[in-house]
Amino acid sequence: TSLLNIIAGRIASGNGKRIDGLVTLDGTPIDPVAESERFAYVMQDDSFQSTVTPSEALRFSARLRLPSLSPSEVHELVRTVQAKLGLMECKSTPIGDELIKGISGGERRRTSVGVELVTRPTILLLDEPTSGLDSFMAKVVVEYLRSIAREGEGATVLTTIHQPSSEVFNLFDNVIVMKGGRVVFEGPREDIETHFARYDRRAKRGARGRSEAKRRE
């Protein structure tokens, strides 16, 4: 989450914070704070009004953040995003809460994504988008994110994720594995098994060596 916040320009040095390092985009160094409009950020916890529908949420976001668009352009943009995210069937259903029956958790999460997609971002950042979802809905959400990344005019998608199922994990193209704030793997998802197998073999050889040394003693 901290890494995403830095990339998105939501955290900067100052007020007792110091951030070291360089953020580049296509190999060109950028200032994330100055370039923040290029990023869309979907937080782990949304804050929708329970009586608002997905259509209303997307339309409000488009009209507020893209004031140059005409009403007809906003309408077309909202319909396009709804179709892309599979929200057409629930577009007029209240989002709901604990007291008001509304859309499903997966539909709510996709609505959160749609609220940011209407800004036509270059890069879409998401903080644990599968949090609180069952395994099926988590897979559905990640499949939609993958389709966005692979479209001709789609966005680059970066997301944090915690303990994904094997089905969800296999949908990612590139993976960064972190432990204690440090990177232990970065690269294509299909290379991760080979990478860690090398260390597993080294550990086993080390264990055999220690065992033989003890026997000789």
N, C-alpha and C positions, 0 to 999 in steps of 0.2 A: 504493500500500500504506500509506504514512504517513497519507494522508487517511482511508482506511477505518479504520485503527487509532484515529484521533482521534474519528471519528464513533461508533465502537463503544465508546468509553470505555476502550480498552486502553492508551492513552497519555494522560497528563495532565501539566500543568505541575508542575515540581519536580525535584529532583536534577539541577540544571543545565539543565533543559529549560523553555522558555517557549512556550506556545501562545496565540496571539492569535486573536480571532475569536469568532463566536457560532454555536452549533448550535441550529437550531430544528426543531420537529416540528409540522407543520400550522400553522405560523406562531407557535407558542409556544416561547420559549427554554427549553432543557432543559440539564441537567448530564449529559453522556454517561456519566460514571462512575457517578453515582447511578442512572441509568436503564438501565444496561448489561443488565439482565435482559430488556429489551424487544427486544434485538438478538440475532440468531444470527450467528455468524461462521464461515465455512468457509475455512480456511487453504489456501494453495497446495499445501503438502505435508501429507499425512495421515500418521497413525502407527498404522495398524491392525496387530493381531497377524495373522500370515499364516494361522493355522489357524482364525480366527474367521469365521463366515458373516455375510452382510448381516443376516439375521434376528437373530442374536445381538448384533451391534453396535448395531442399533437398539433392541433390547429392553434391553440394558445401559444405554444412554443414557437411555431413558425411565424405567427403575426408579431410576436414580441421581439424575436431575434432577427427576423428578416423583413423589416418594415418597408423595404422597397418593392416587395411583391404585391401584386394586385390580389383581390379576393379570389378570382378564378385561378390564379397561379398557386395560391395557398391551397385551395381545394384540390387541385391536381397533384400537388406535391404530397399532401396528406394521404390521398388515395394510393399513390405510388408506394409510399413507405408502409402503409397498412398492408398492401398486397405482398410486399417484399417480406414482411415479418409474419405473415399469416394471421393478421388481426381482423380480417374482414368480417368474420362470423361474430366477433364479439365487439365490434366497433361502437355499438350503441348501448352496450351493457355497462352499468356503473362499475367502477373499479372495486368498490366495496371495502369493508373492513371487518372487524370482529363482530359487529352488530348488523351490518348490511351485507347481504349475500351479493357477491360480485364475480368478477372474472377469476380464473385460476391463477396460481402462483407463477406458472410459466408465462401466461398471457400478460400478467402484470410486469414481469421482468422484461418481456419483449416490448411492452409499452415504454418502459424506462429507456430502452435502447432507441426506440422510435423517436422519443422526445429529443434525443441528441442527433439522430440521423437526419432530421429535417433541416439541420444547419449545413448539410452537405460537407461534412468534415473530411480532411485528408487522412487523419489518424483517429481511430476510435479506441479509447482506453476504458477498460471495465475492471472494477474492483470486485473480485469474487462473484461473478454473475450467477453462479449456480448455488450460492449459499441459501439454505432453507428449502431447496427443491428436492423432490425424490429423484431417483436415478433416471427414470424415463424423461421427466420434464427437463432435467439437467442436460440430457443428451439432445433433446429438441432445441433448447436454447443455444447450445454450442454449435449444432448443425446450422442454425440460422446465421450465427456469427461467421461460420466458415463460408457460407454462401455469399455473405456480404464481402468478405475478403477476396473471393474469387471472381466477383463480377468485373466486367470491363471498366466501369466507372465507380467501383466500390472503394472502400477505405481499407487502409492497413489496420488490422485489429491486434491490439495487445491486451492481454488480460492476466490478472493473477487468479490462481485457482488452488484450492486446498483439498488434498486427497481425492482426486477425480477417479471415477471408475475407469477400467481399462478401455471401455467403449468410448468414453469421453476423451481420455488421454490420446487415443489413436486418431482423433480428429484434428489434432494440432500439427502444424507444419514444423515449427521450430520451438525449442524448449530451453528455458533457463531454470536450472535447479539451484536453489539457494539454501544454505544452512548457516544459521547464526549471522546472517547479513552478508555472507560471502558466497560467491558463485562457485559451485562445484561441477557444473556442466553447462555448456552453452553450445547449441548446434541443432542440426536436424533431429527430429524426434526419433527416427529409425536408427540413429547412431548411439542412442543412450545405452542400450544393452551392451554393445561392444565396449563402450567406454568404461562402464563400471565392472565388466567382466575382467578387464585387465587388472584392476585393483583387487578383485576377488582372488584371482590367481596368485597375485603377489602376497596377499594375506595368508593364503593357504600354504605357499612355499615358506613364508616366514614362520608359520605355526609348526610345520614339519621340521624346520631347522632347529627351532627351540626345543621341540620334543626330542630330537636326536641328541642334542647337546645335553639334555638332562639325563638321557639314558647313559651316555658316555661318562657322565659324572658319577 
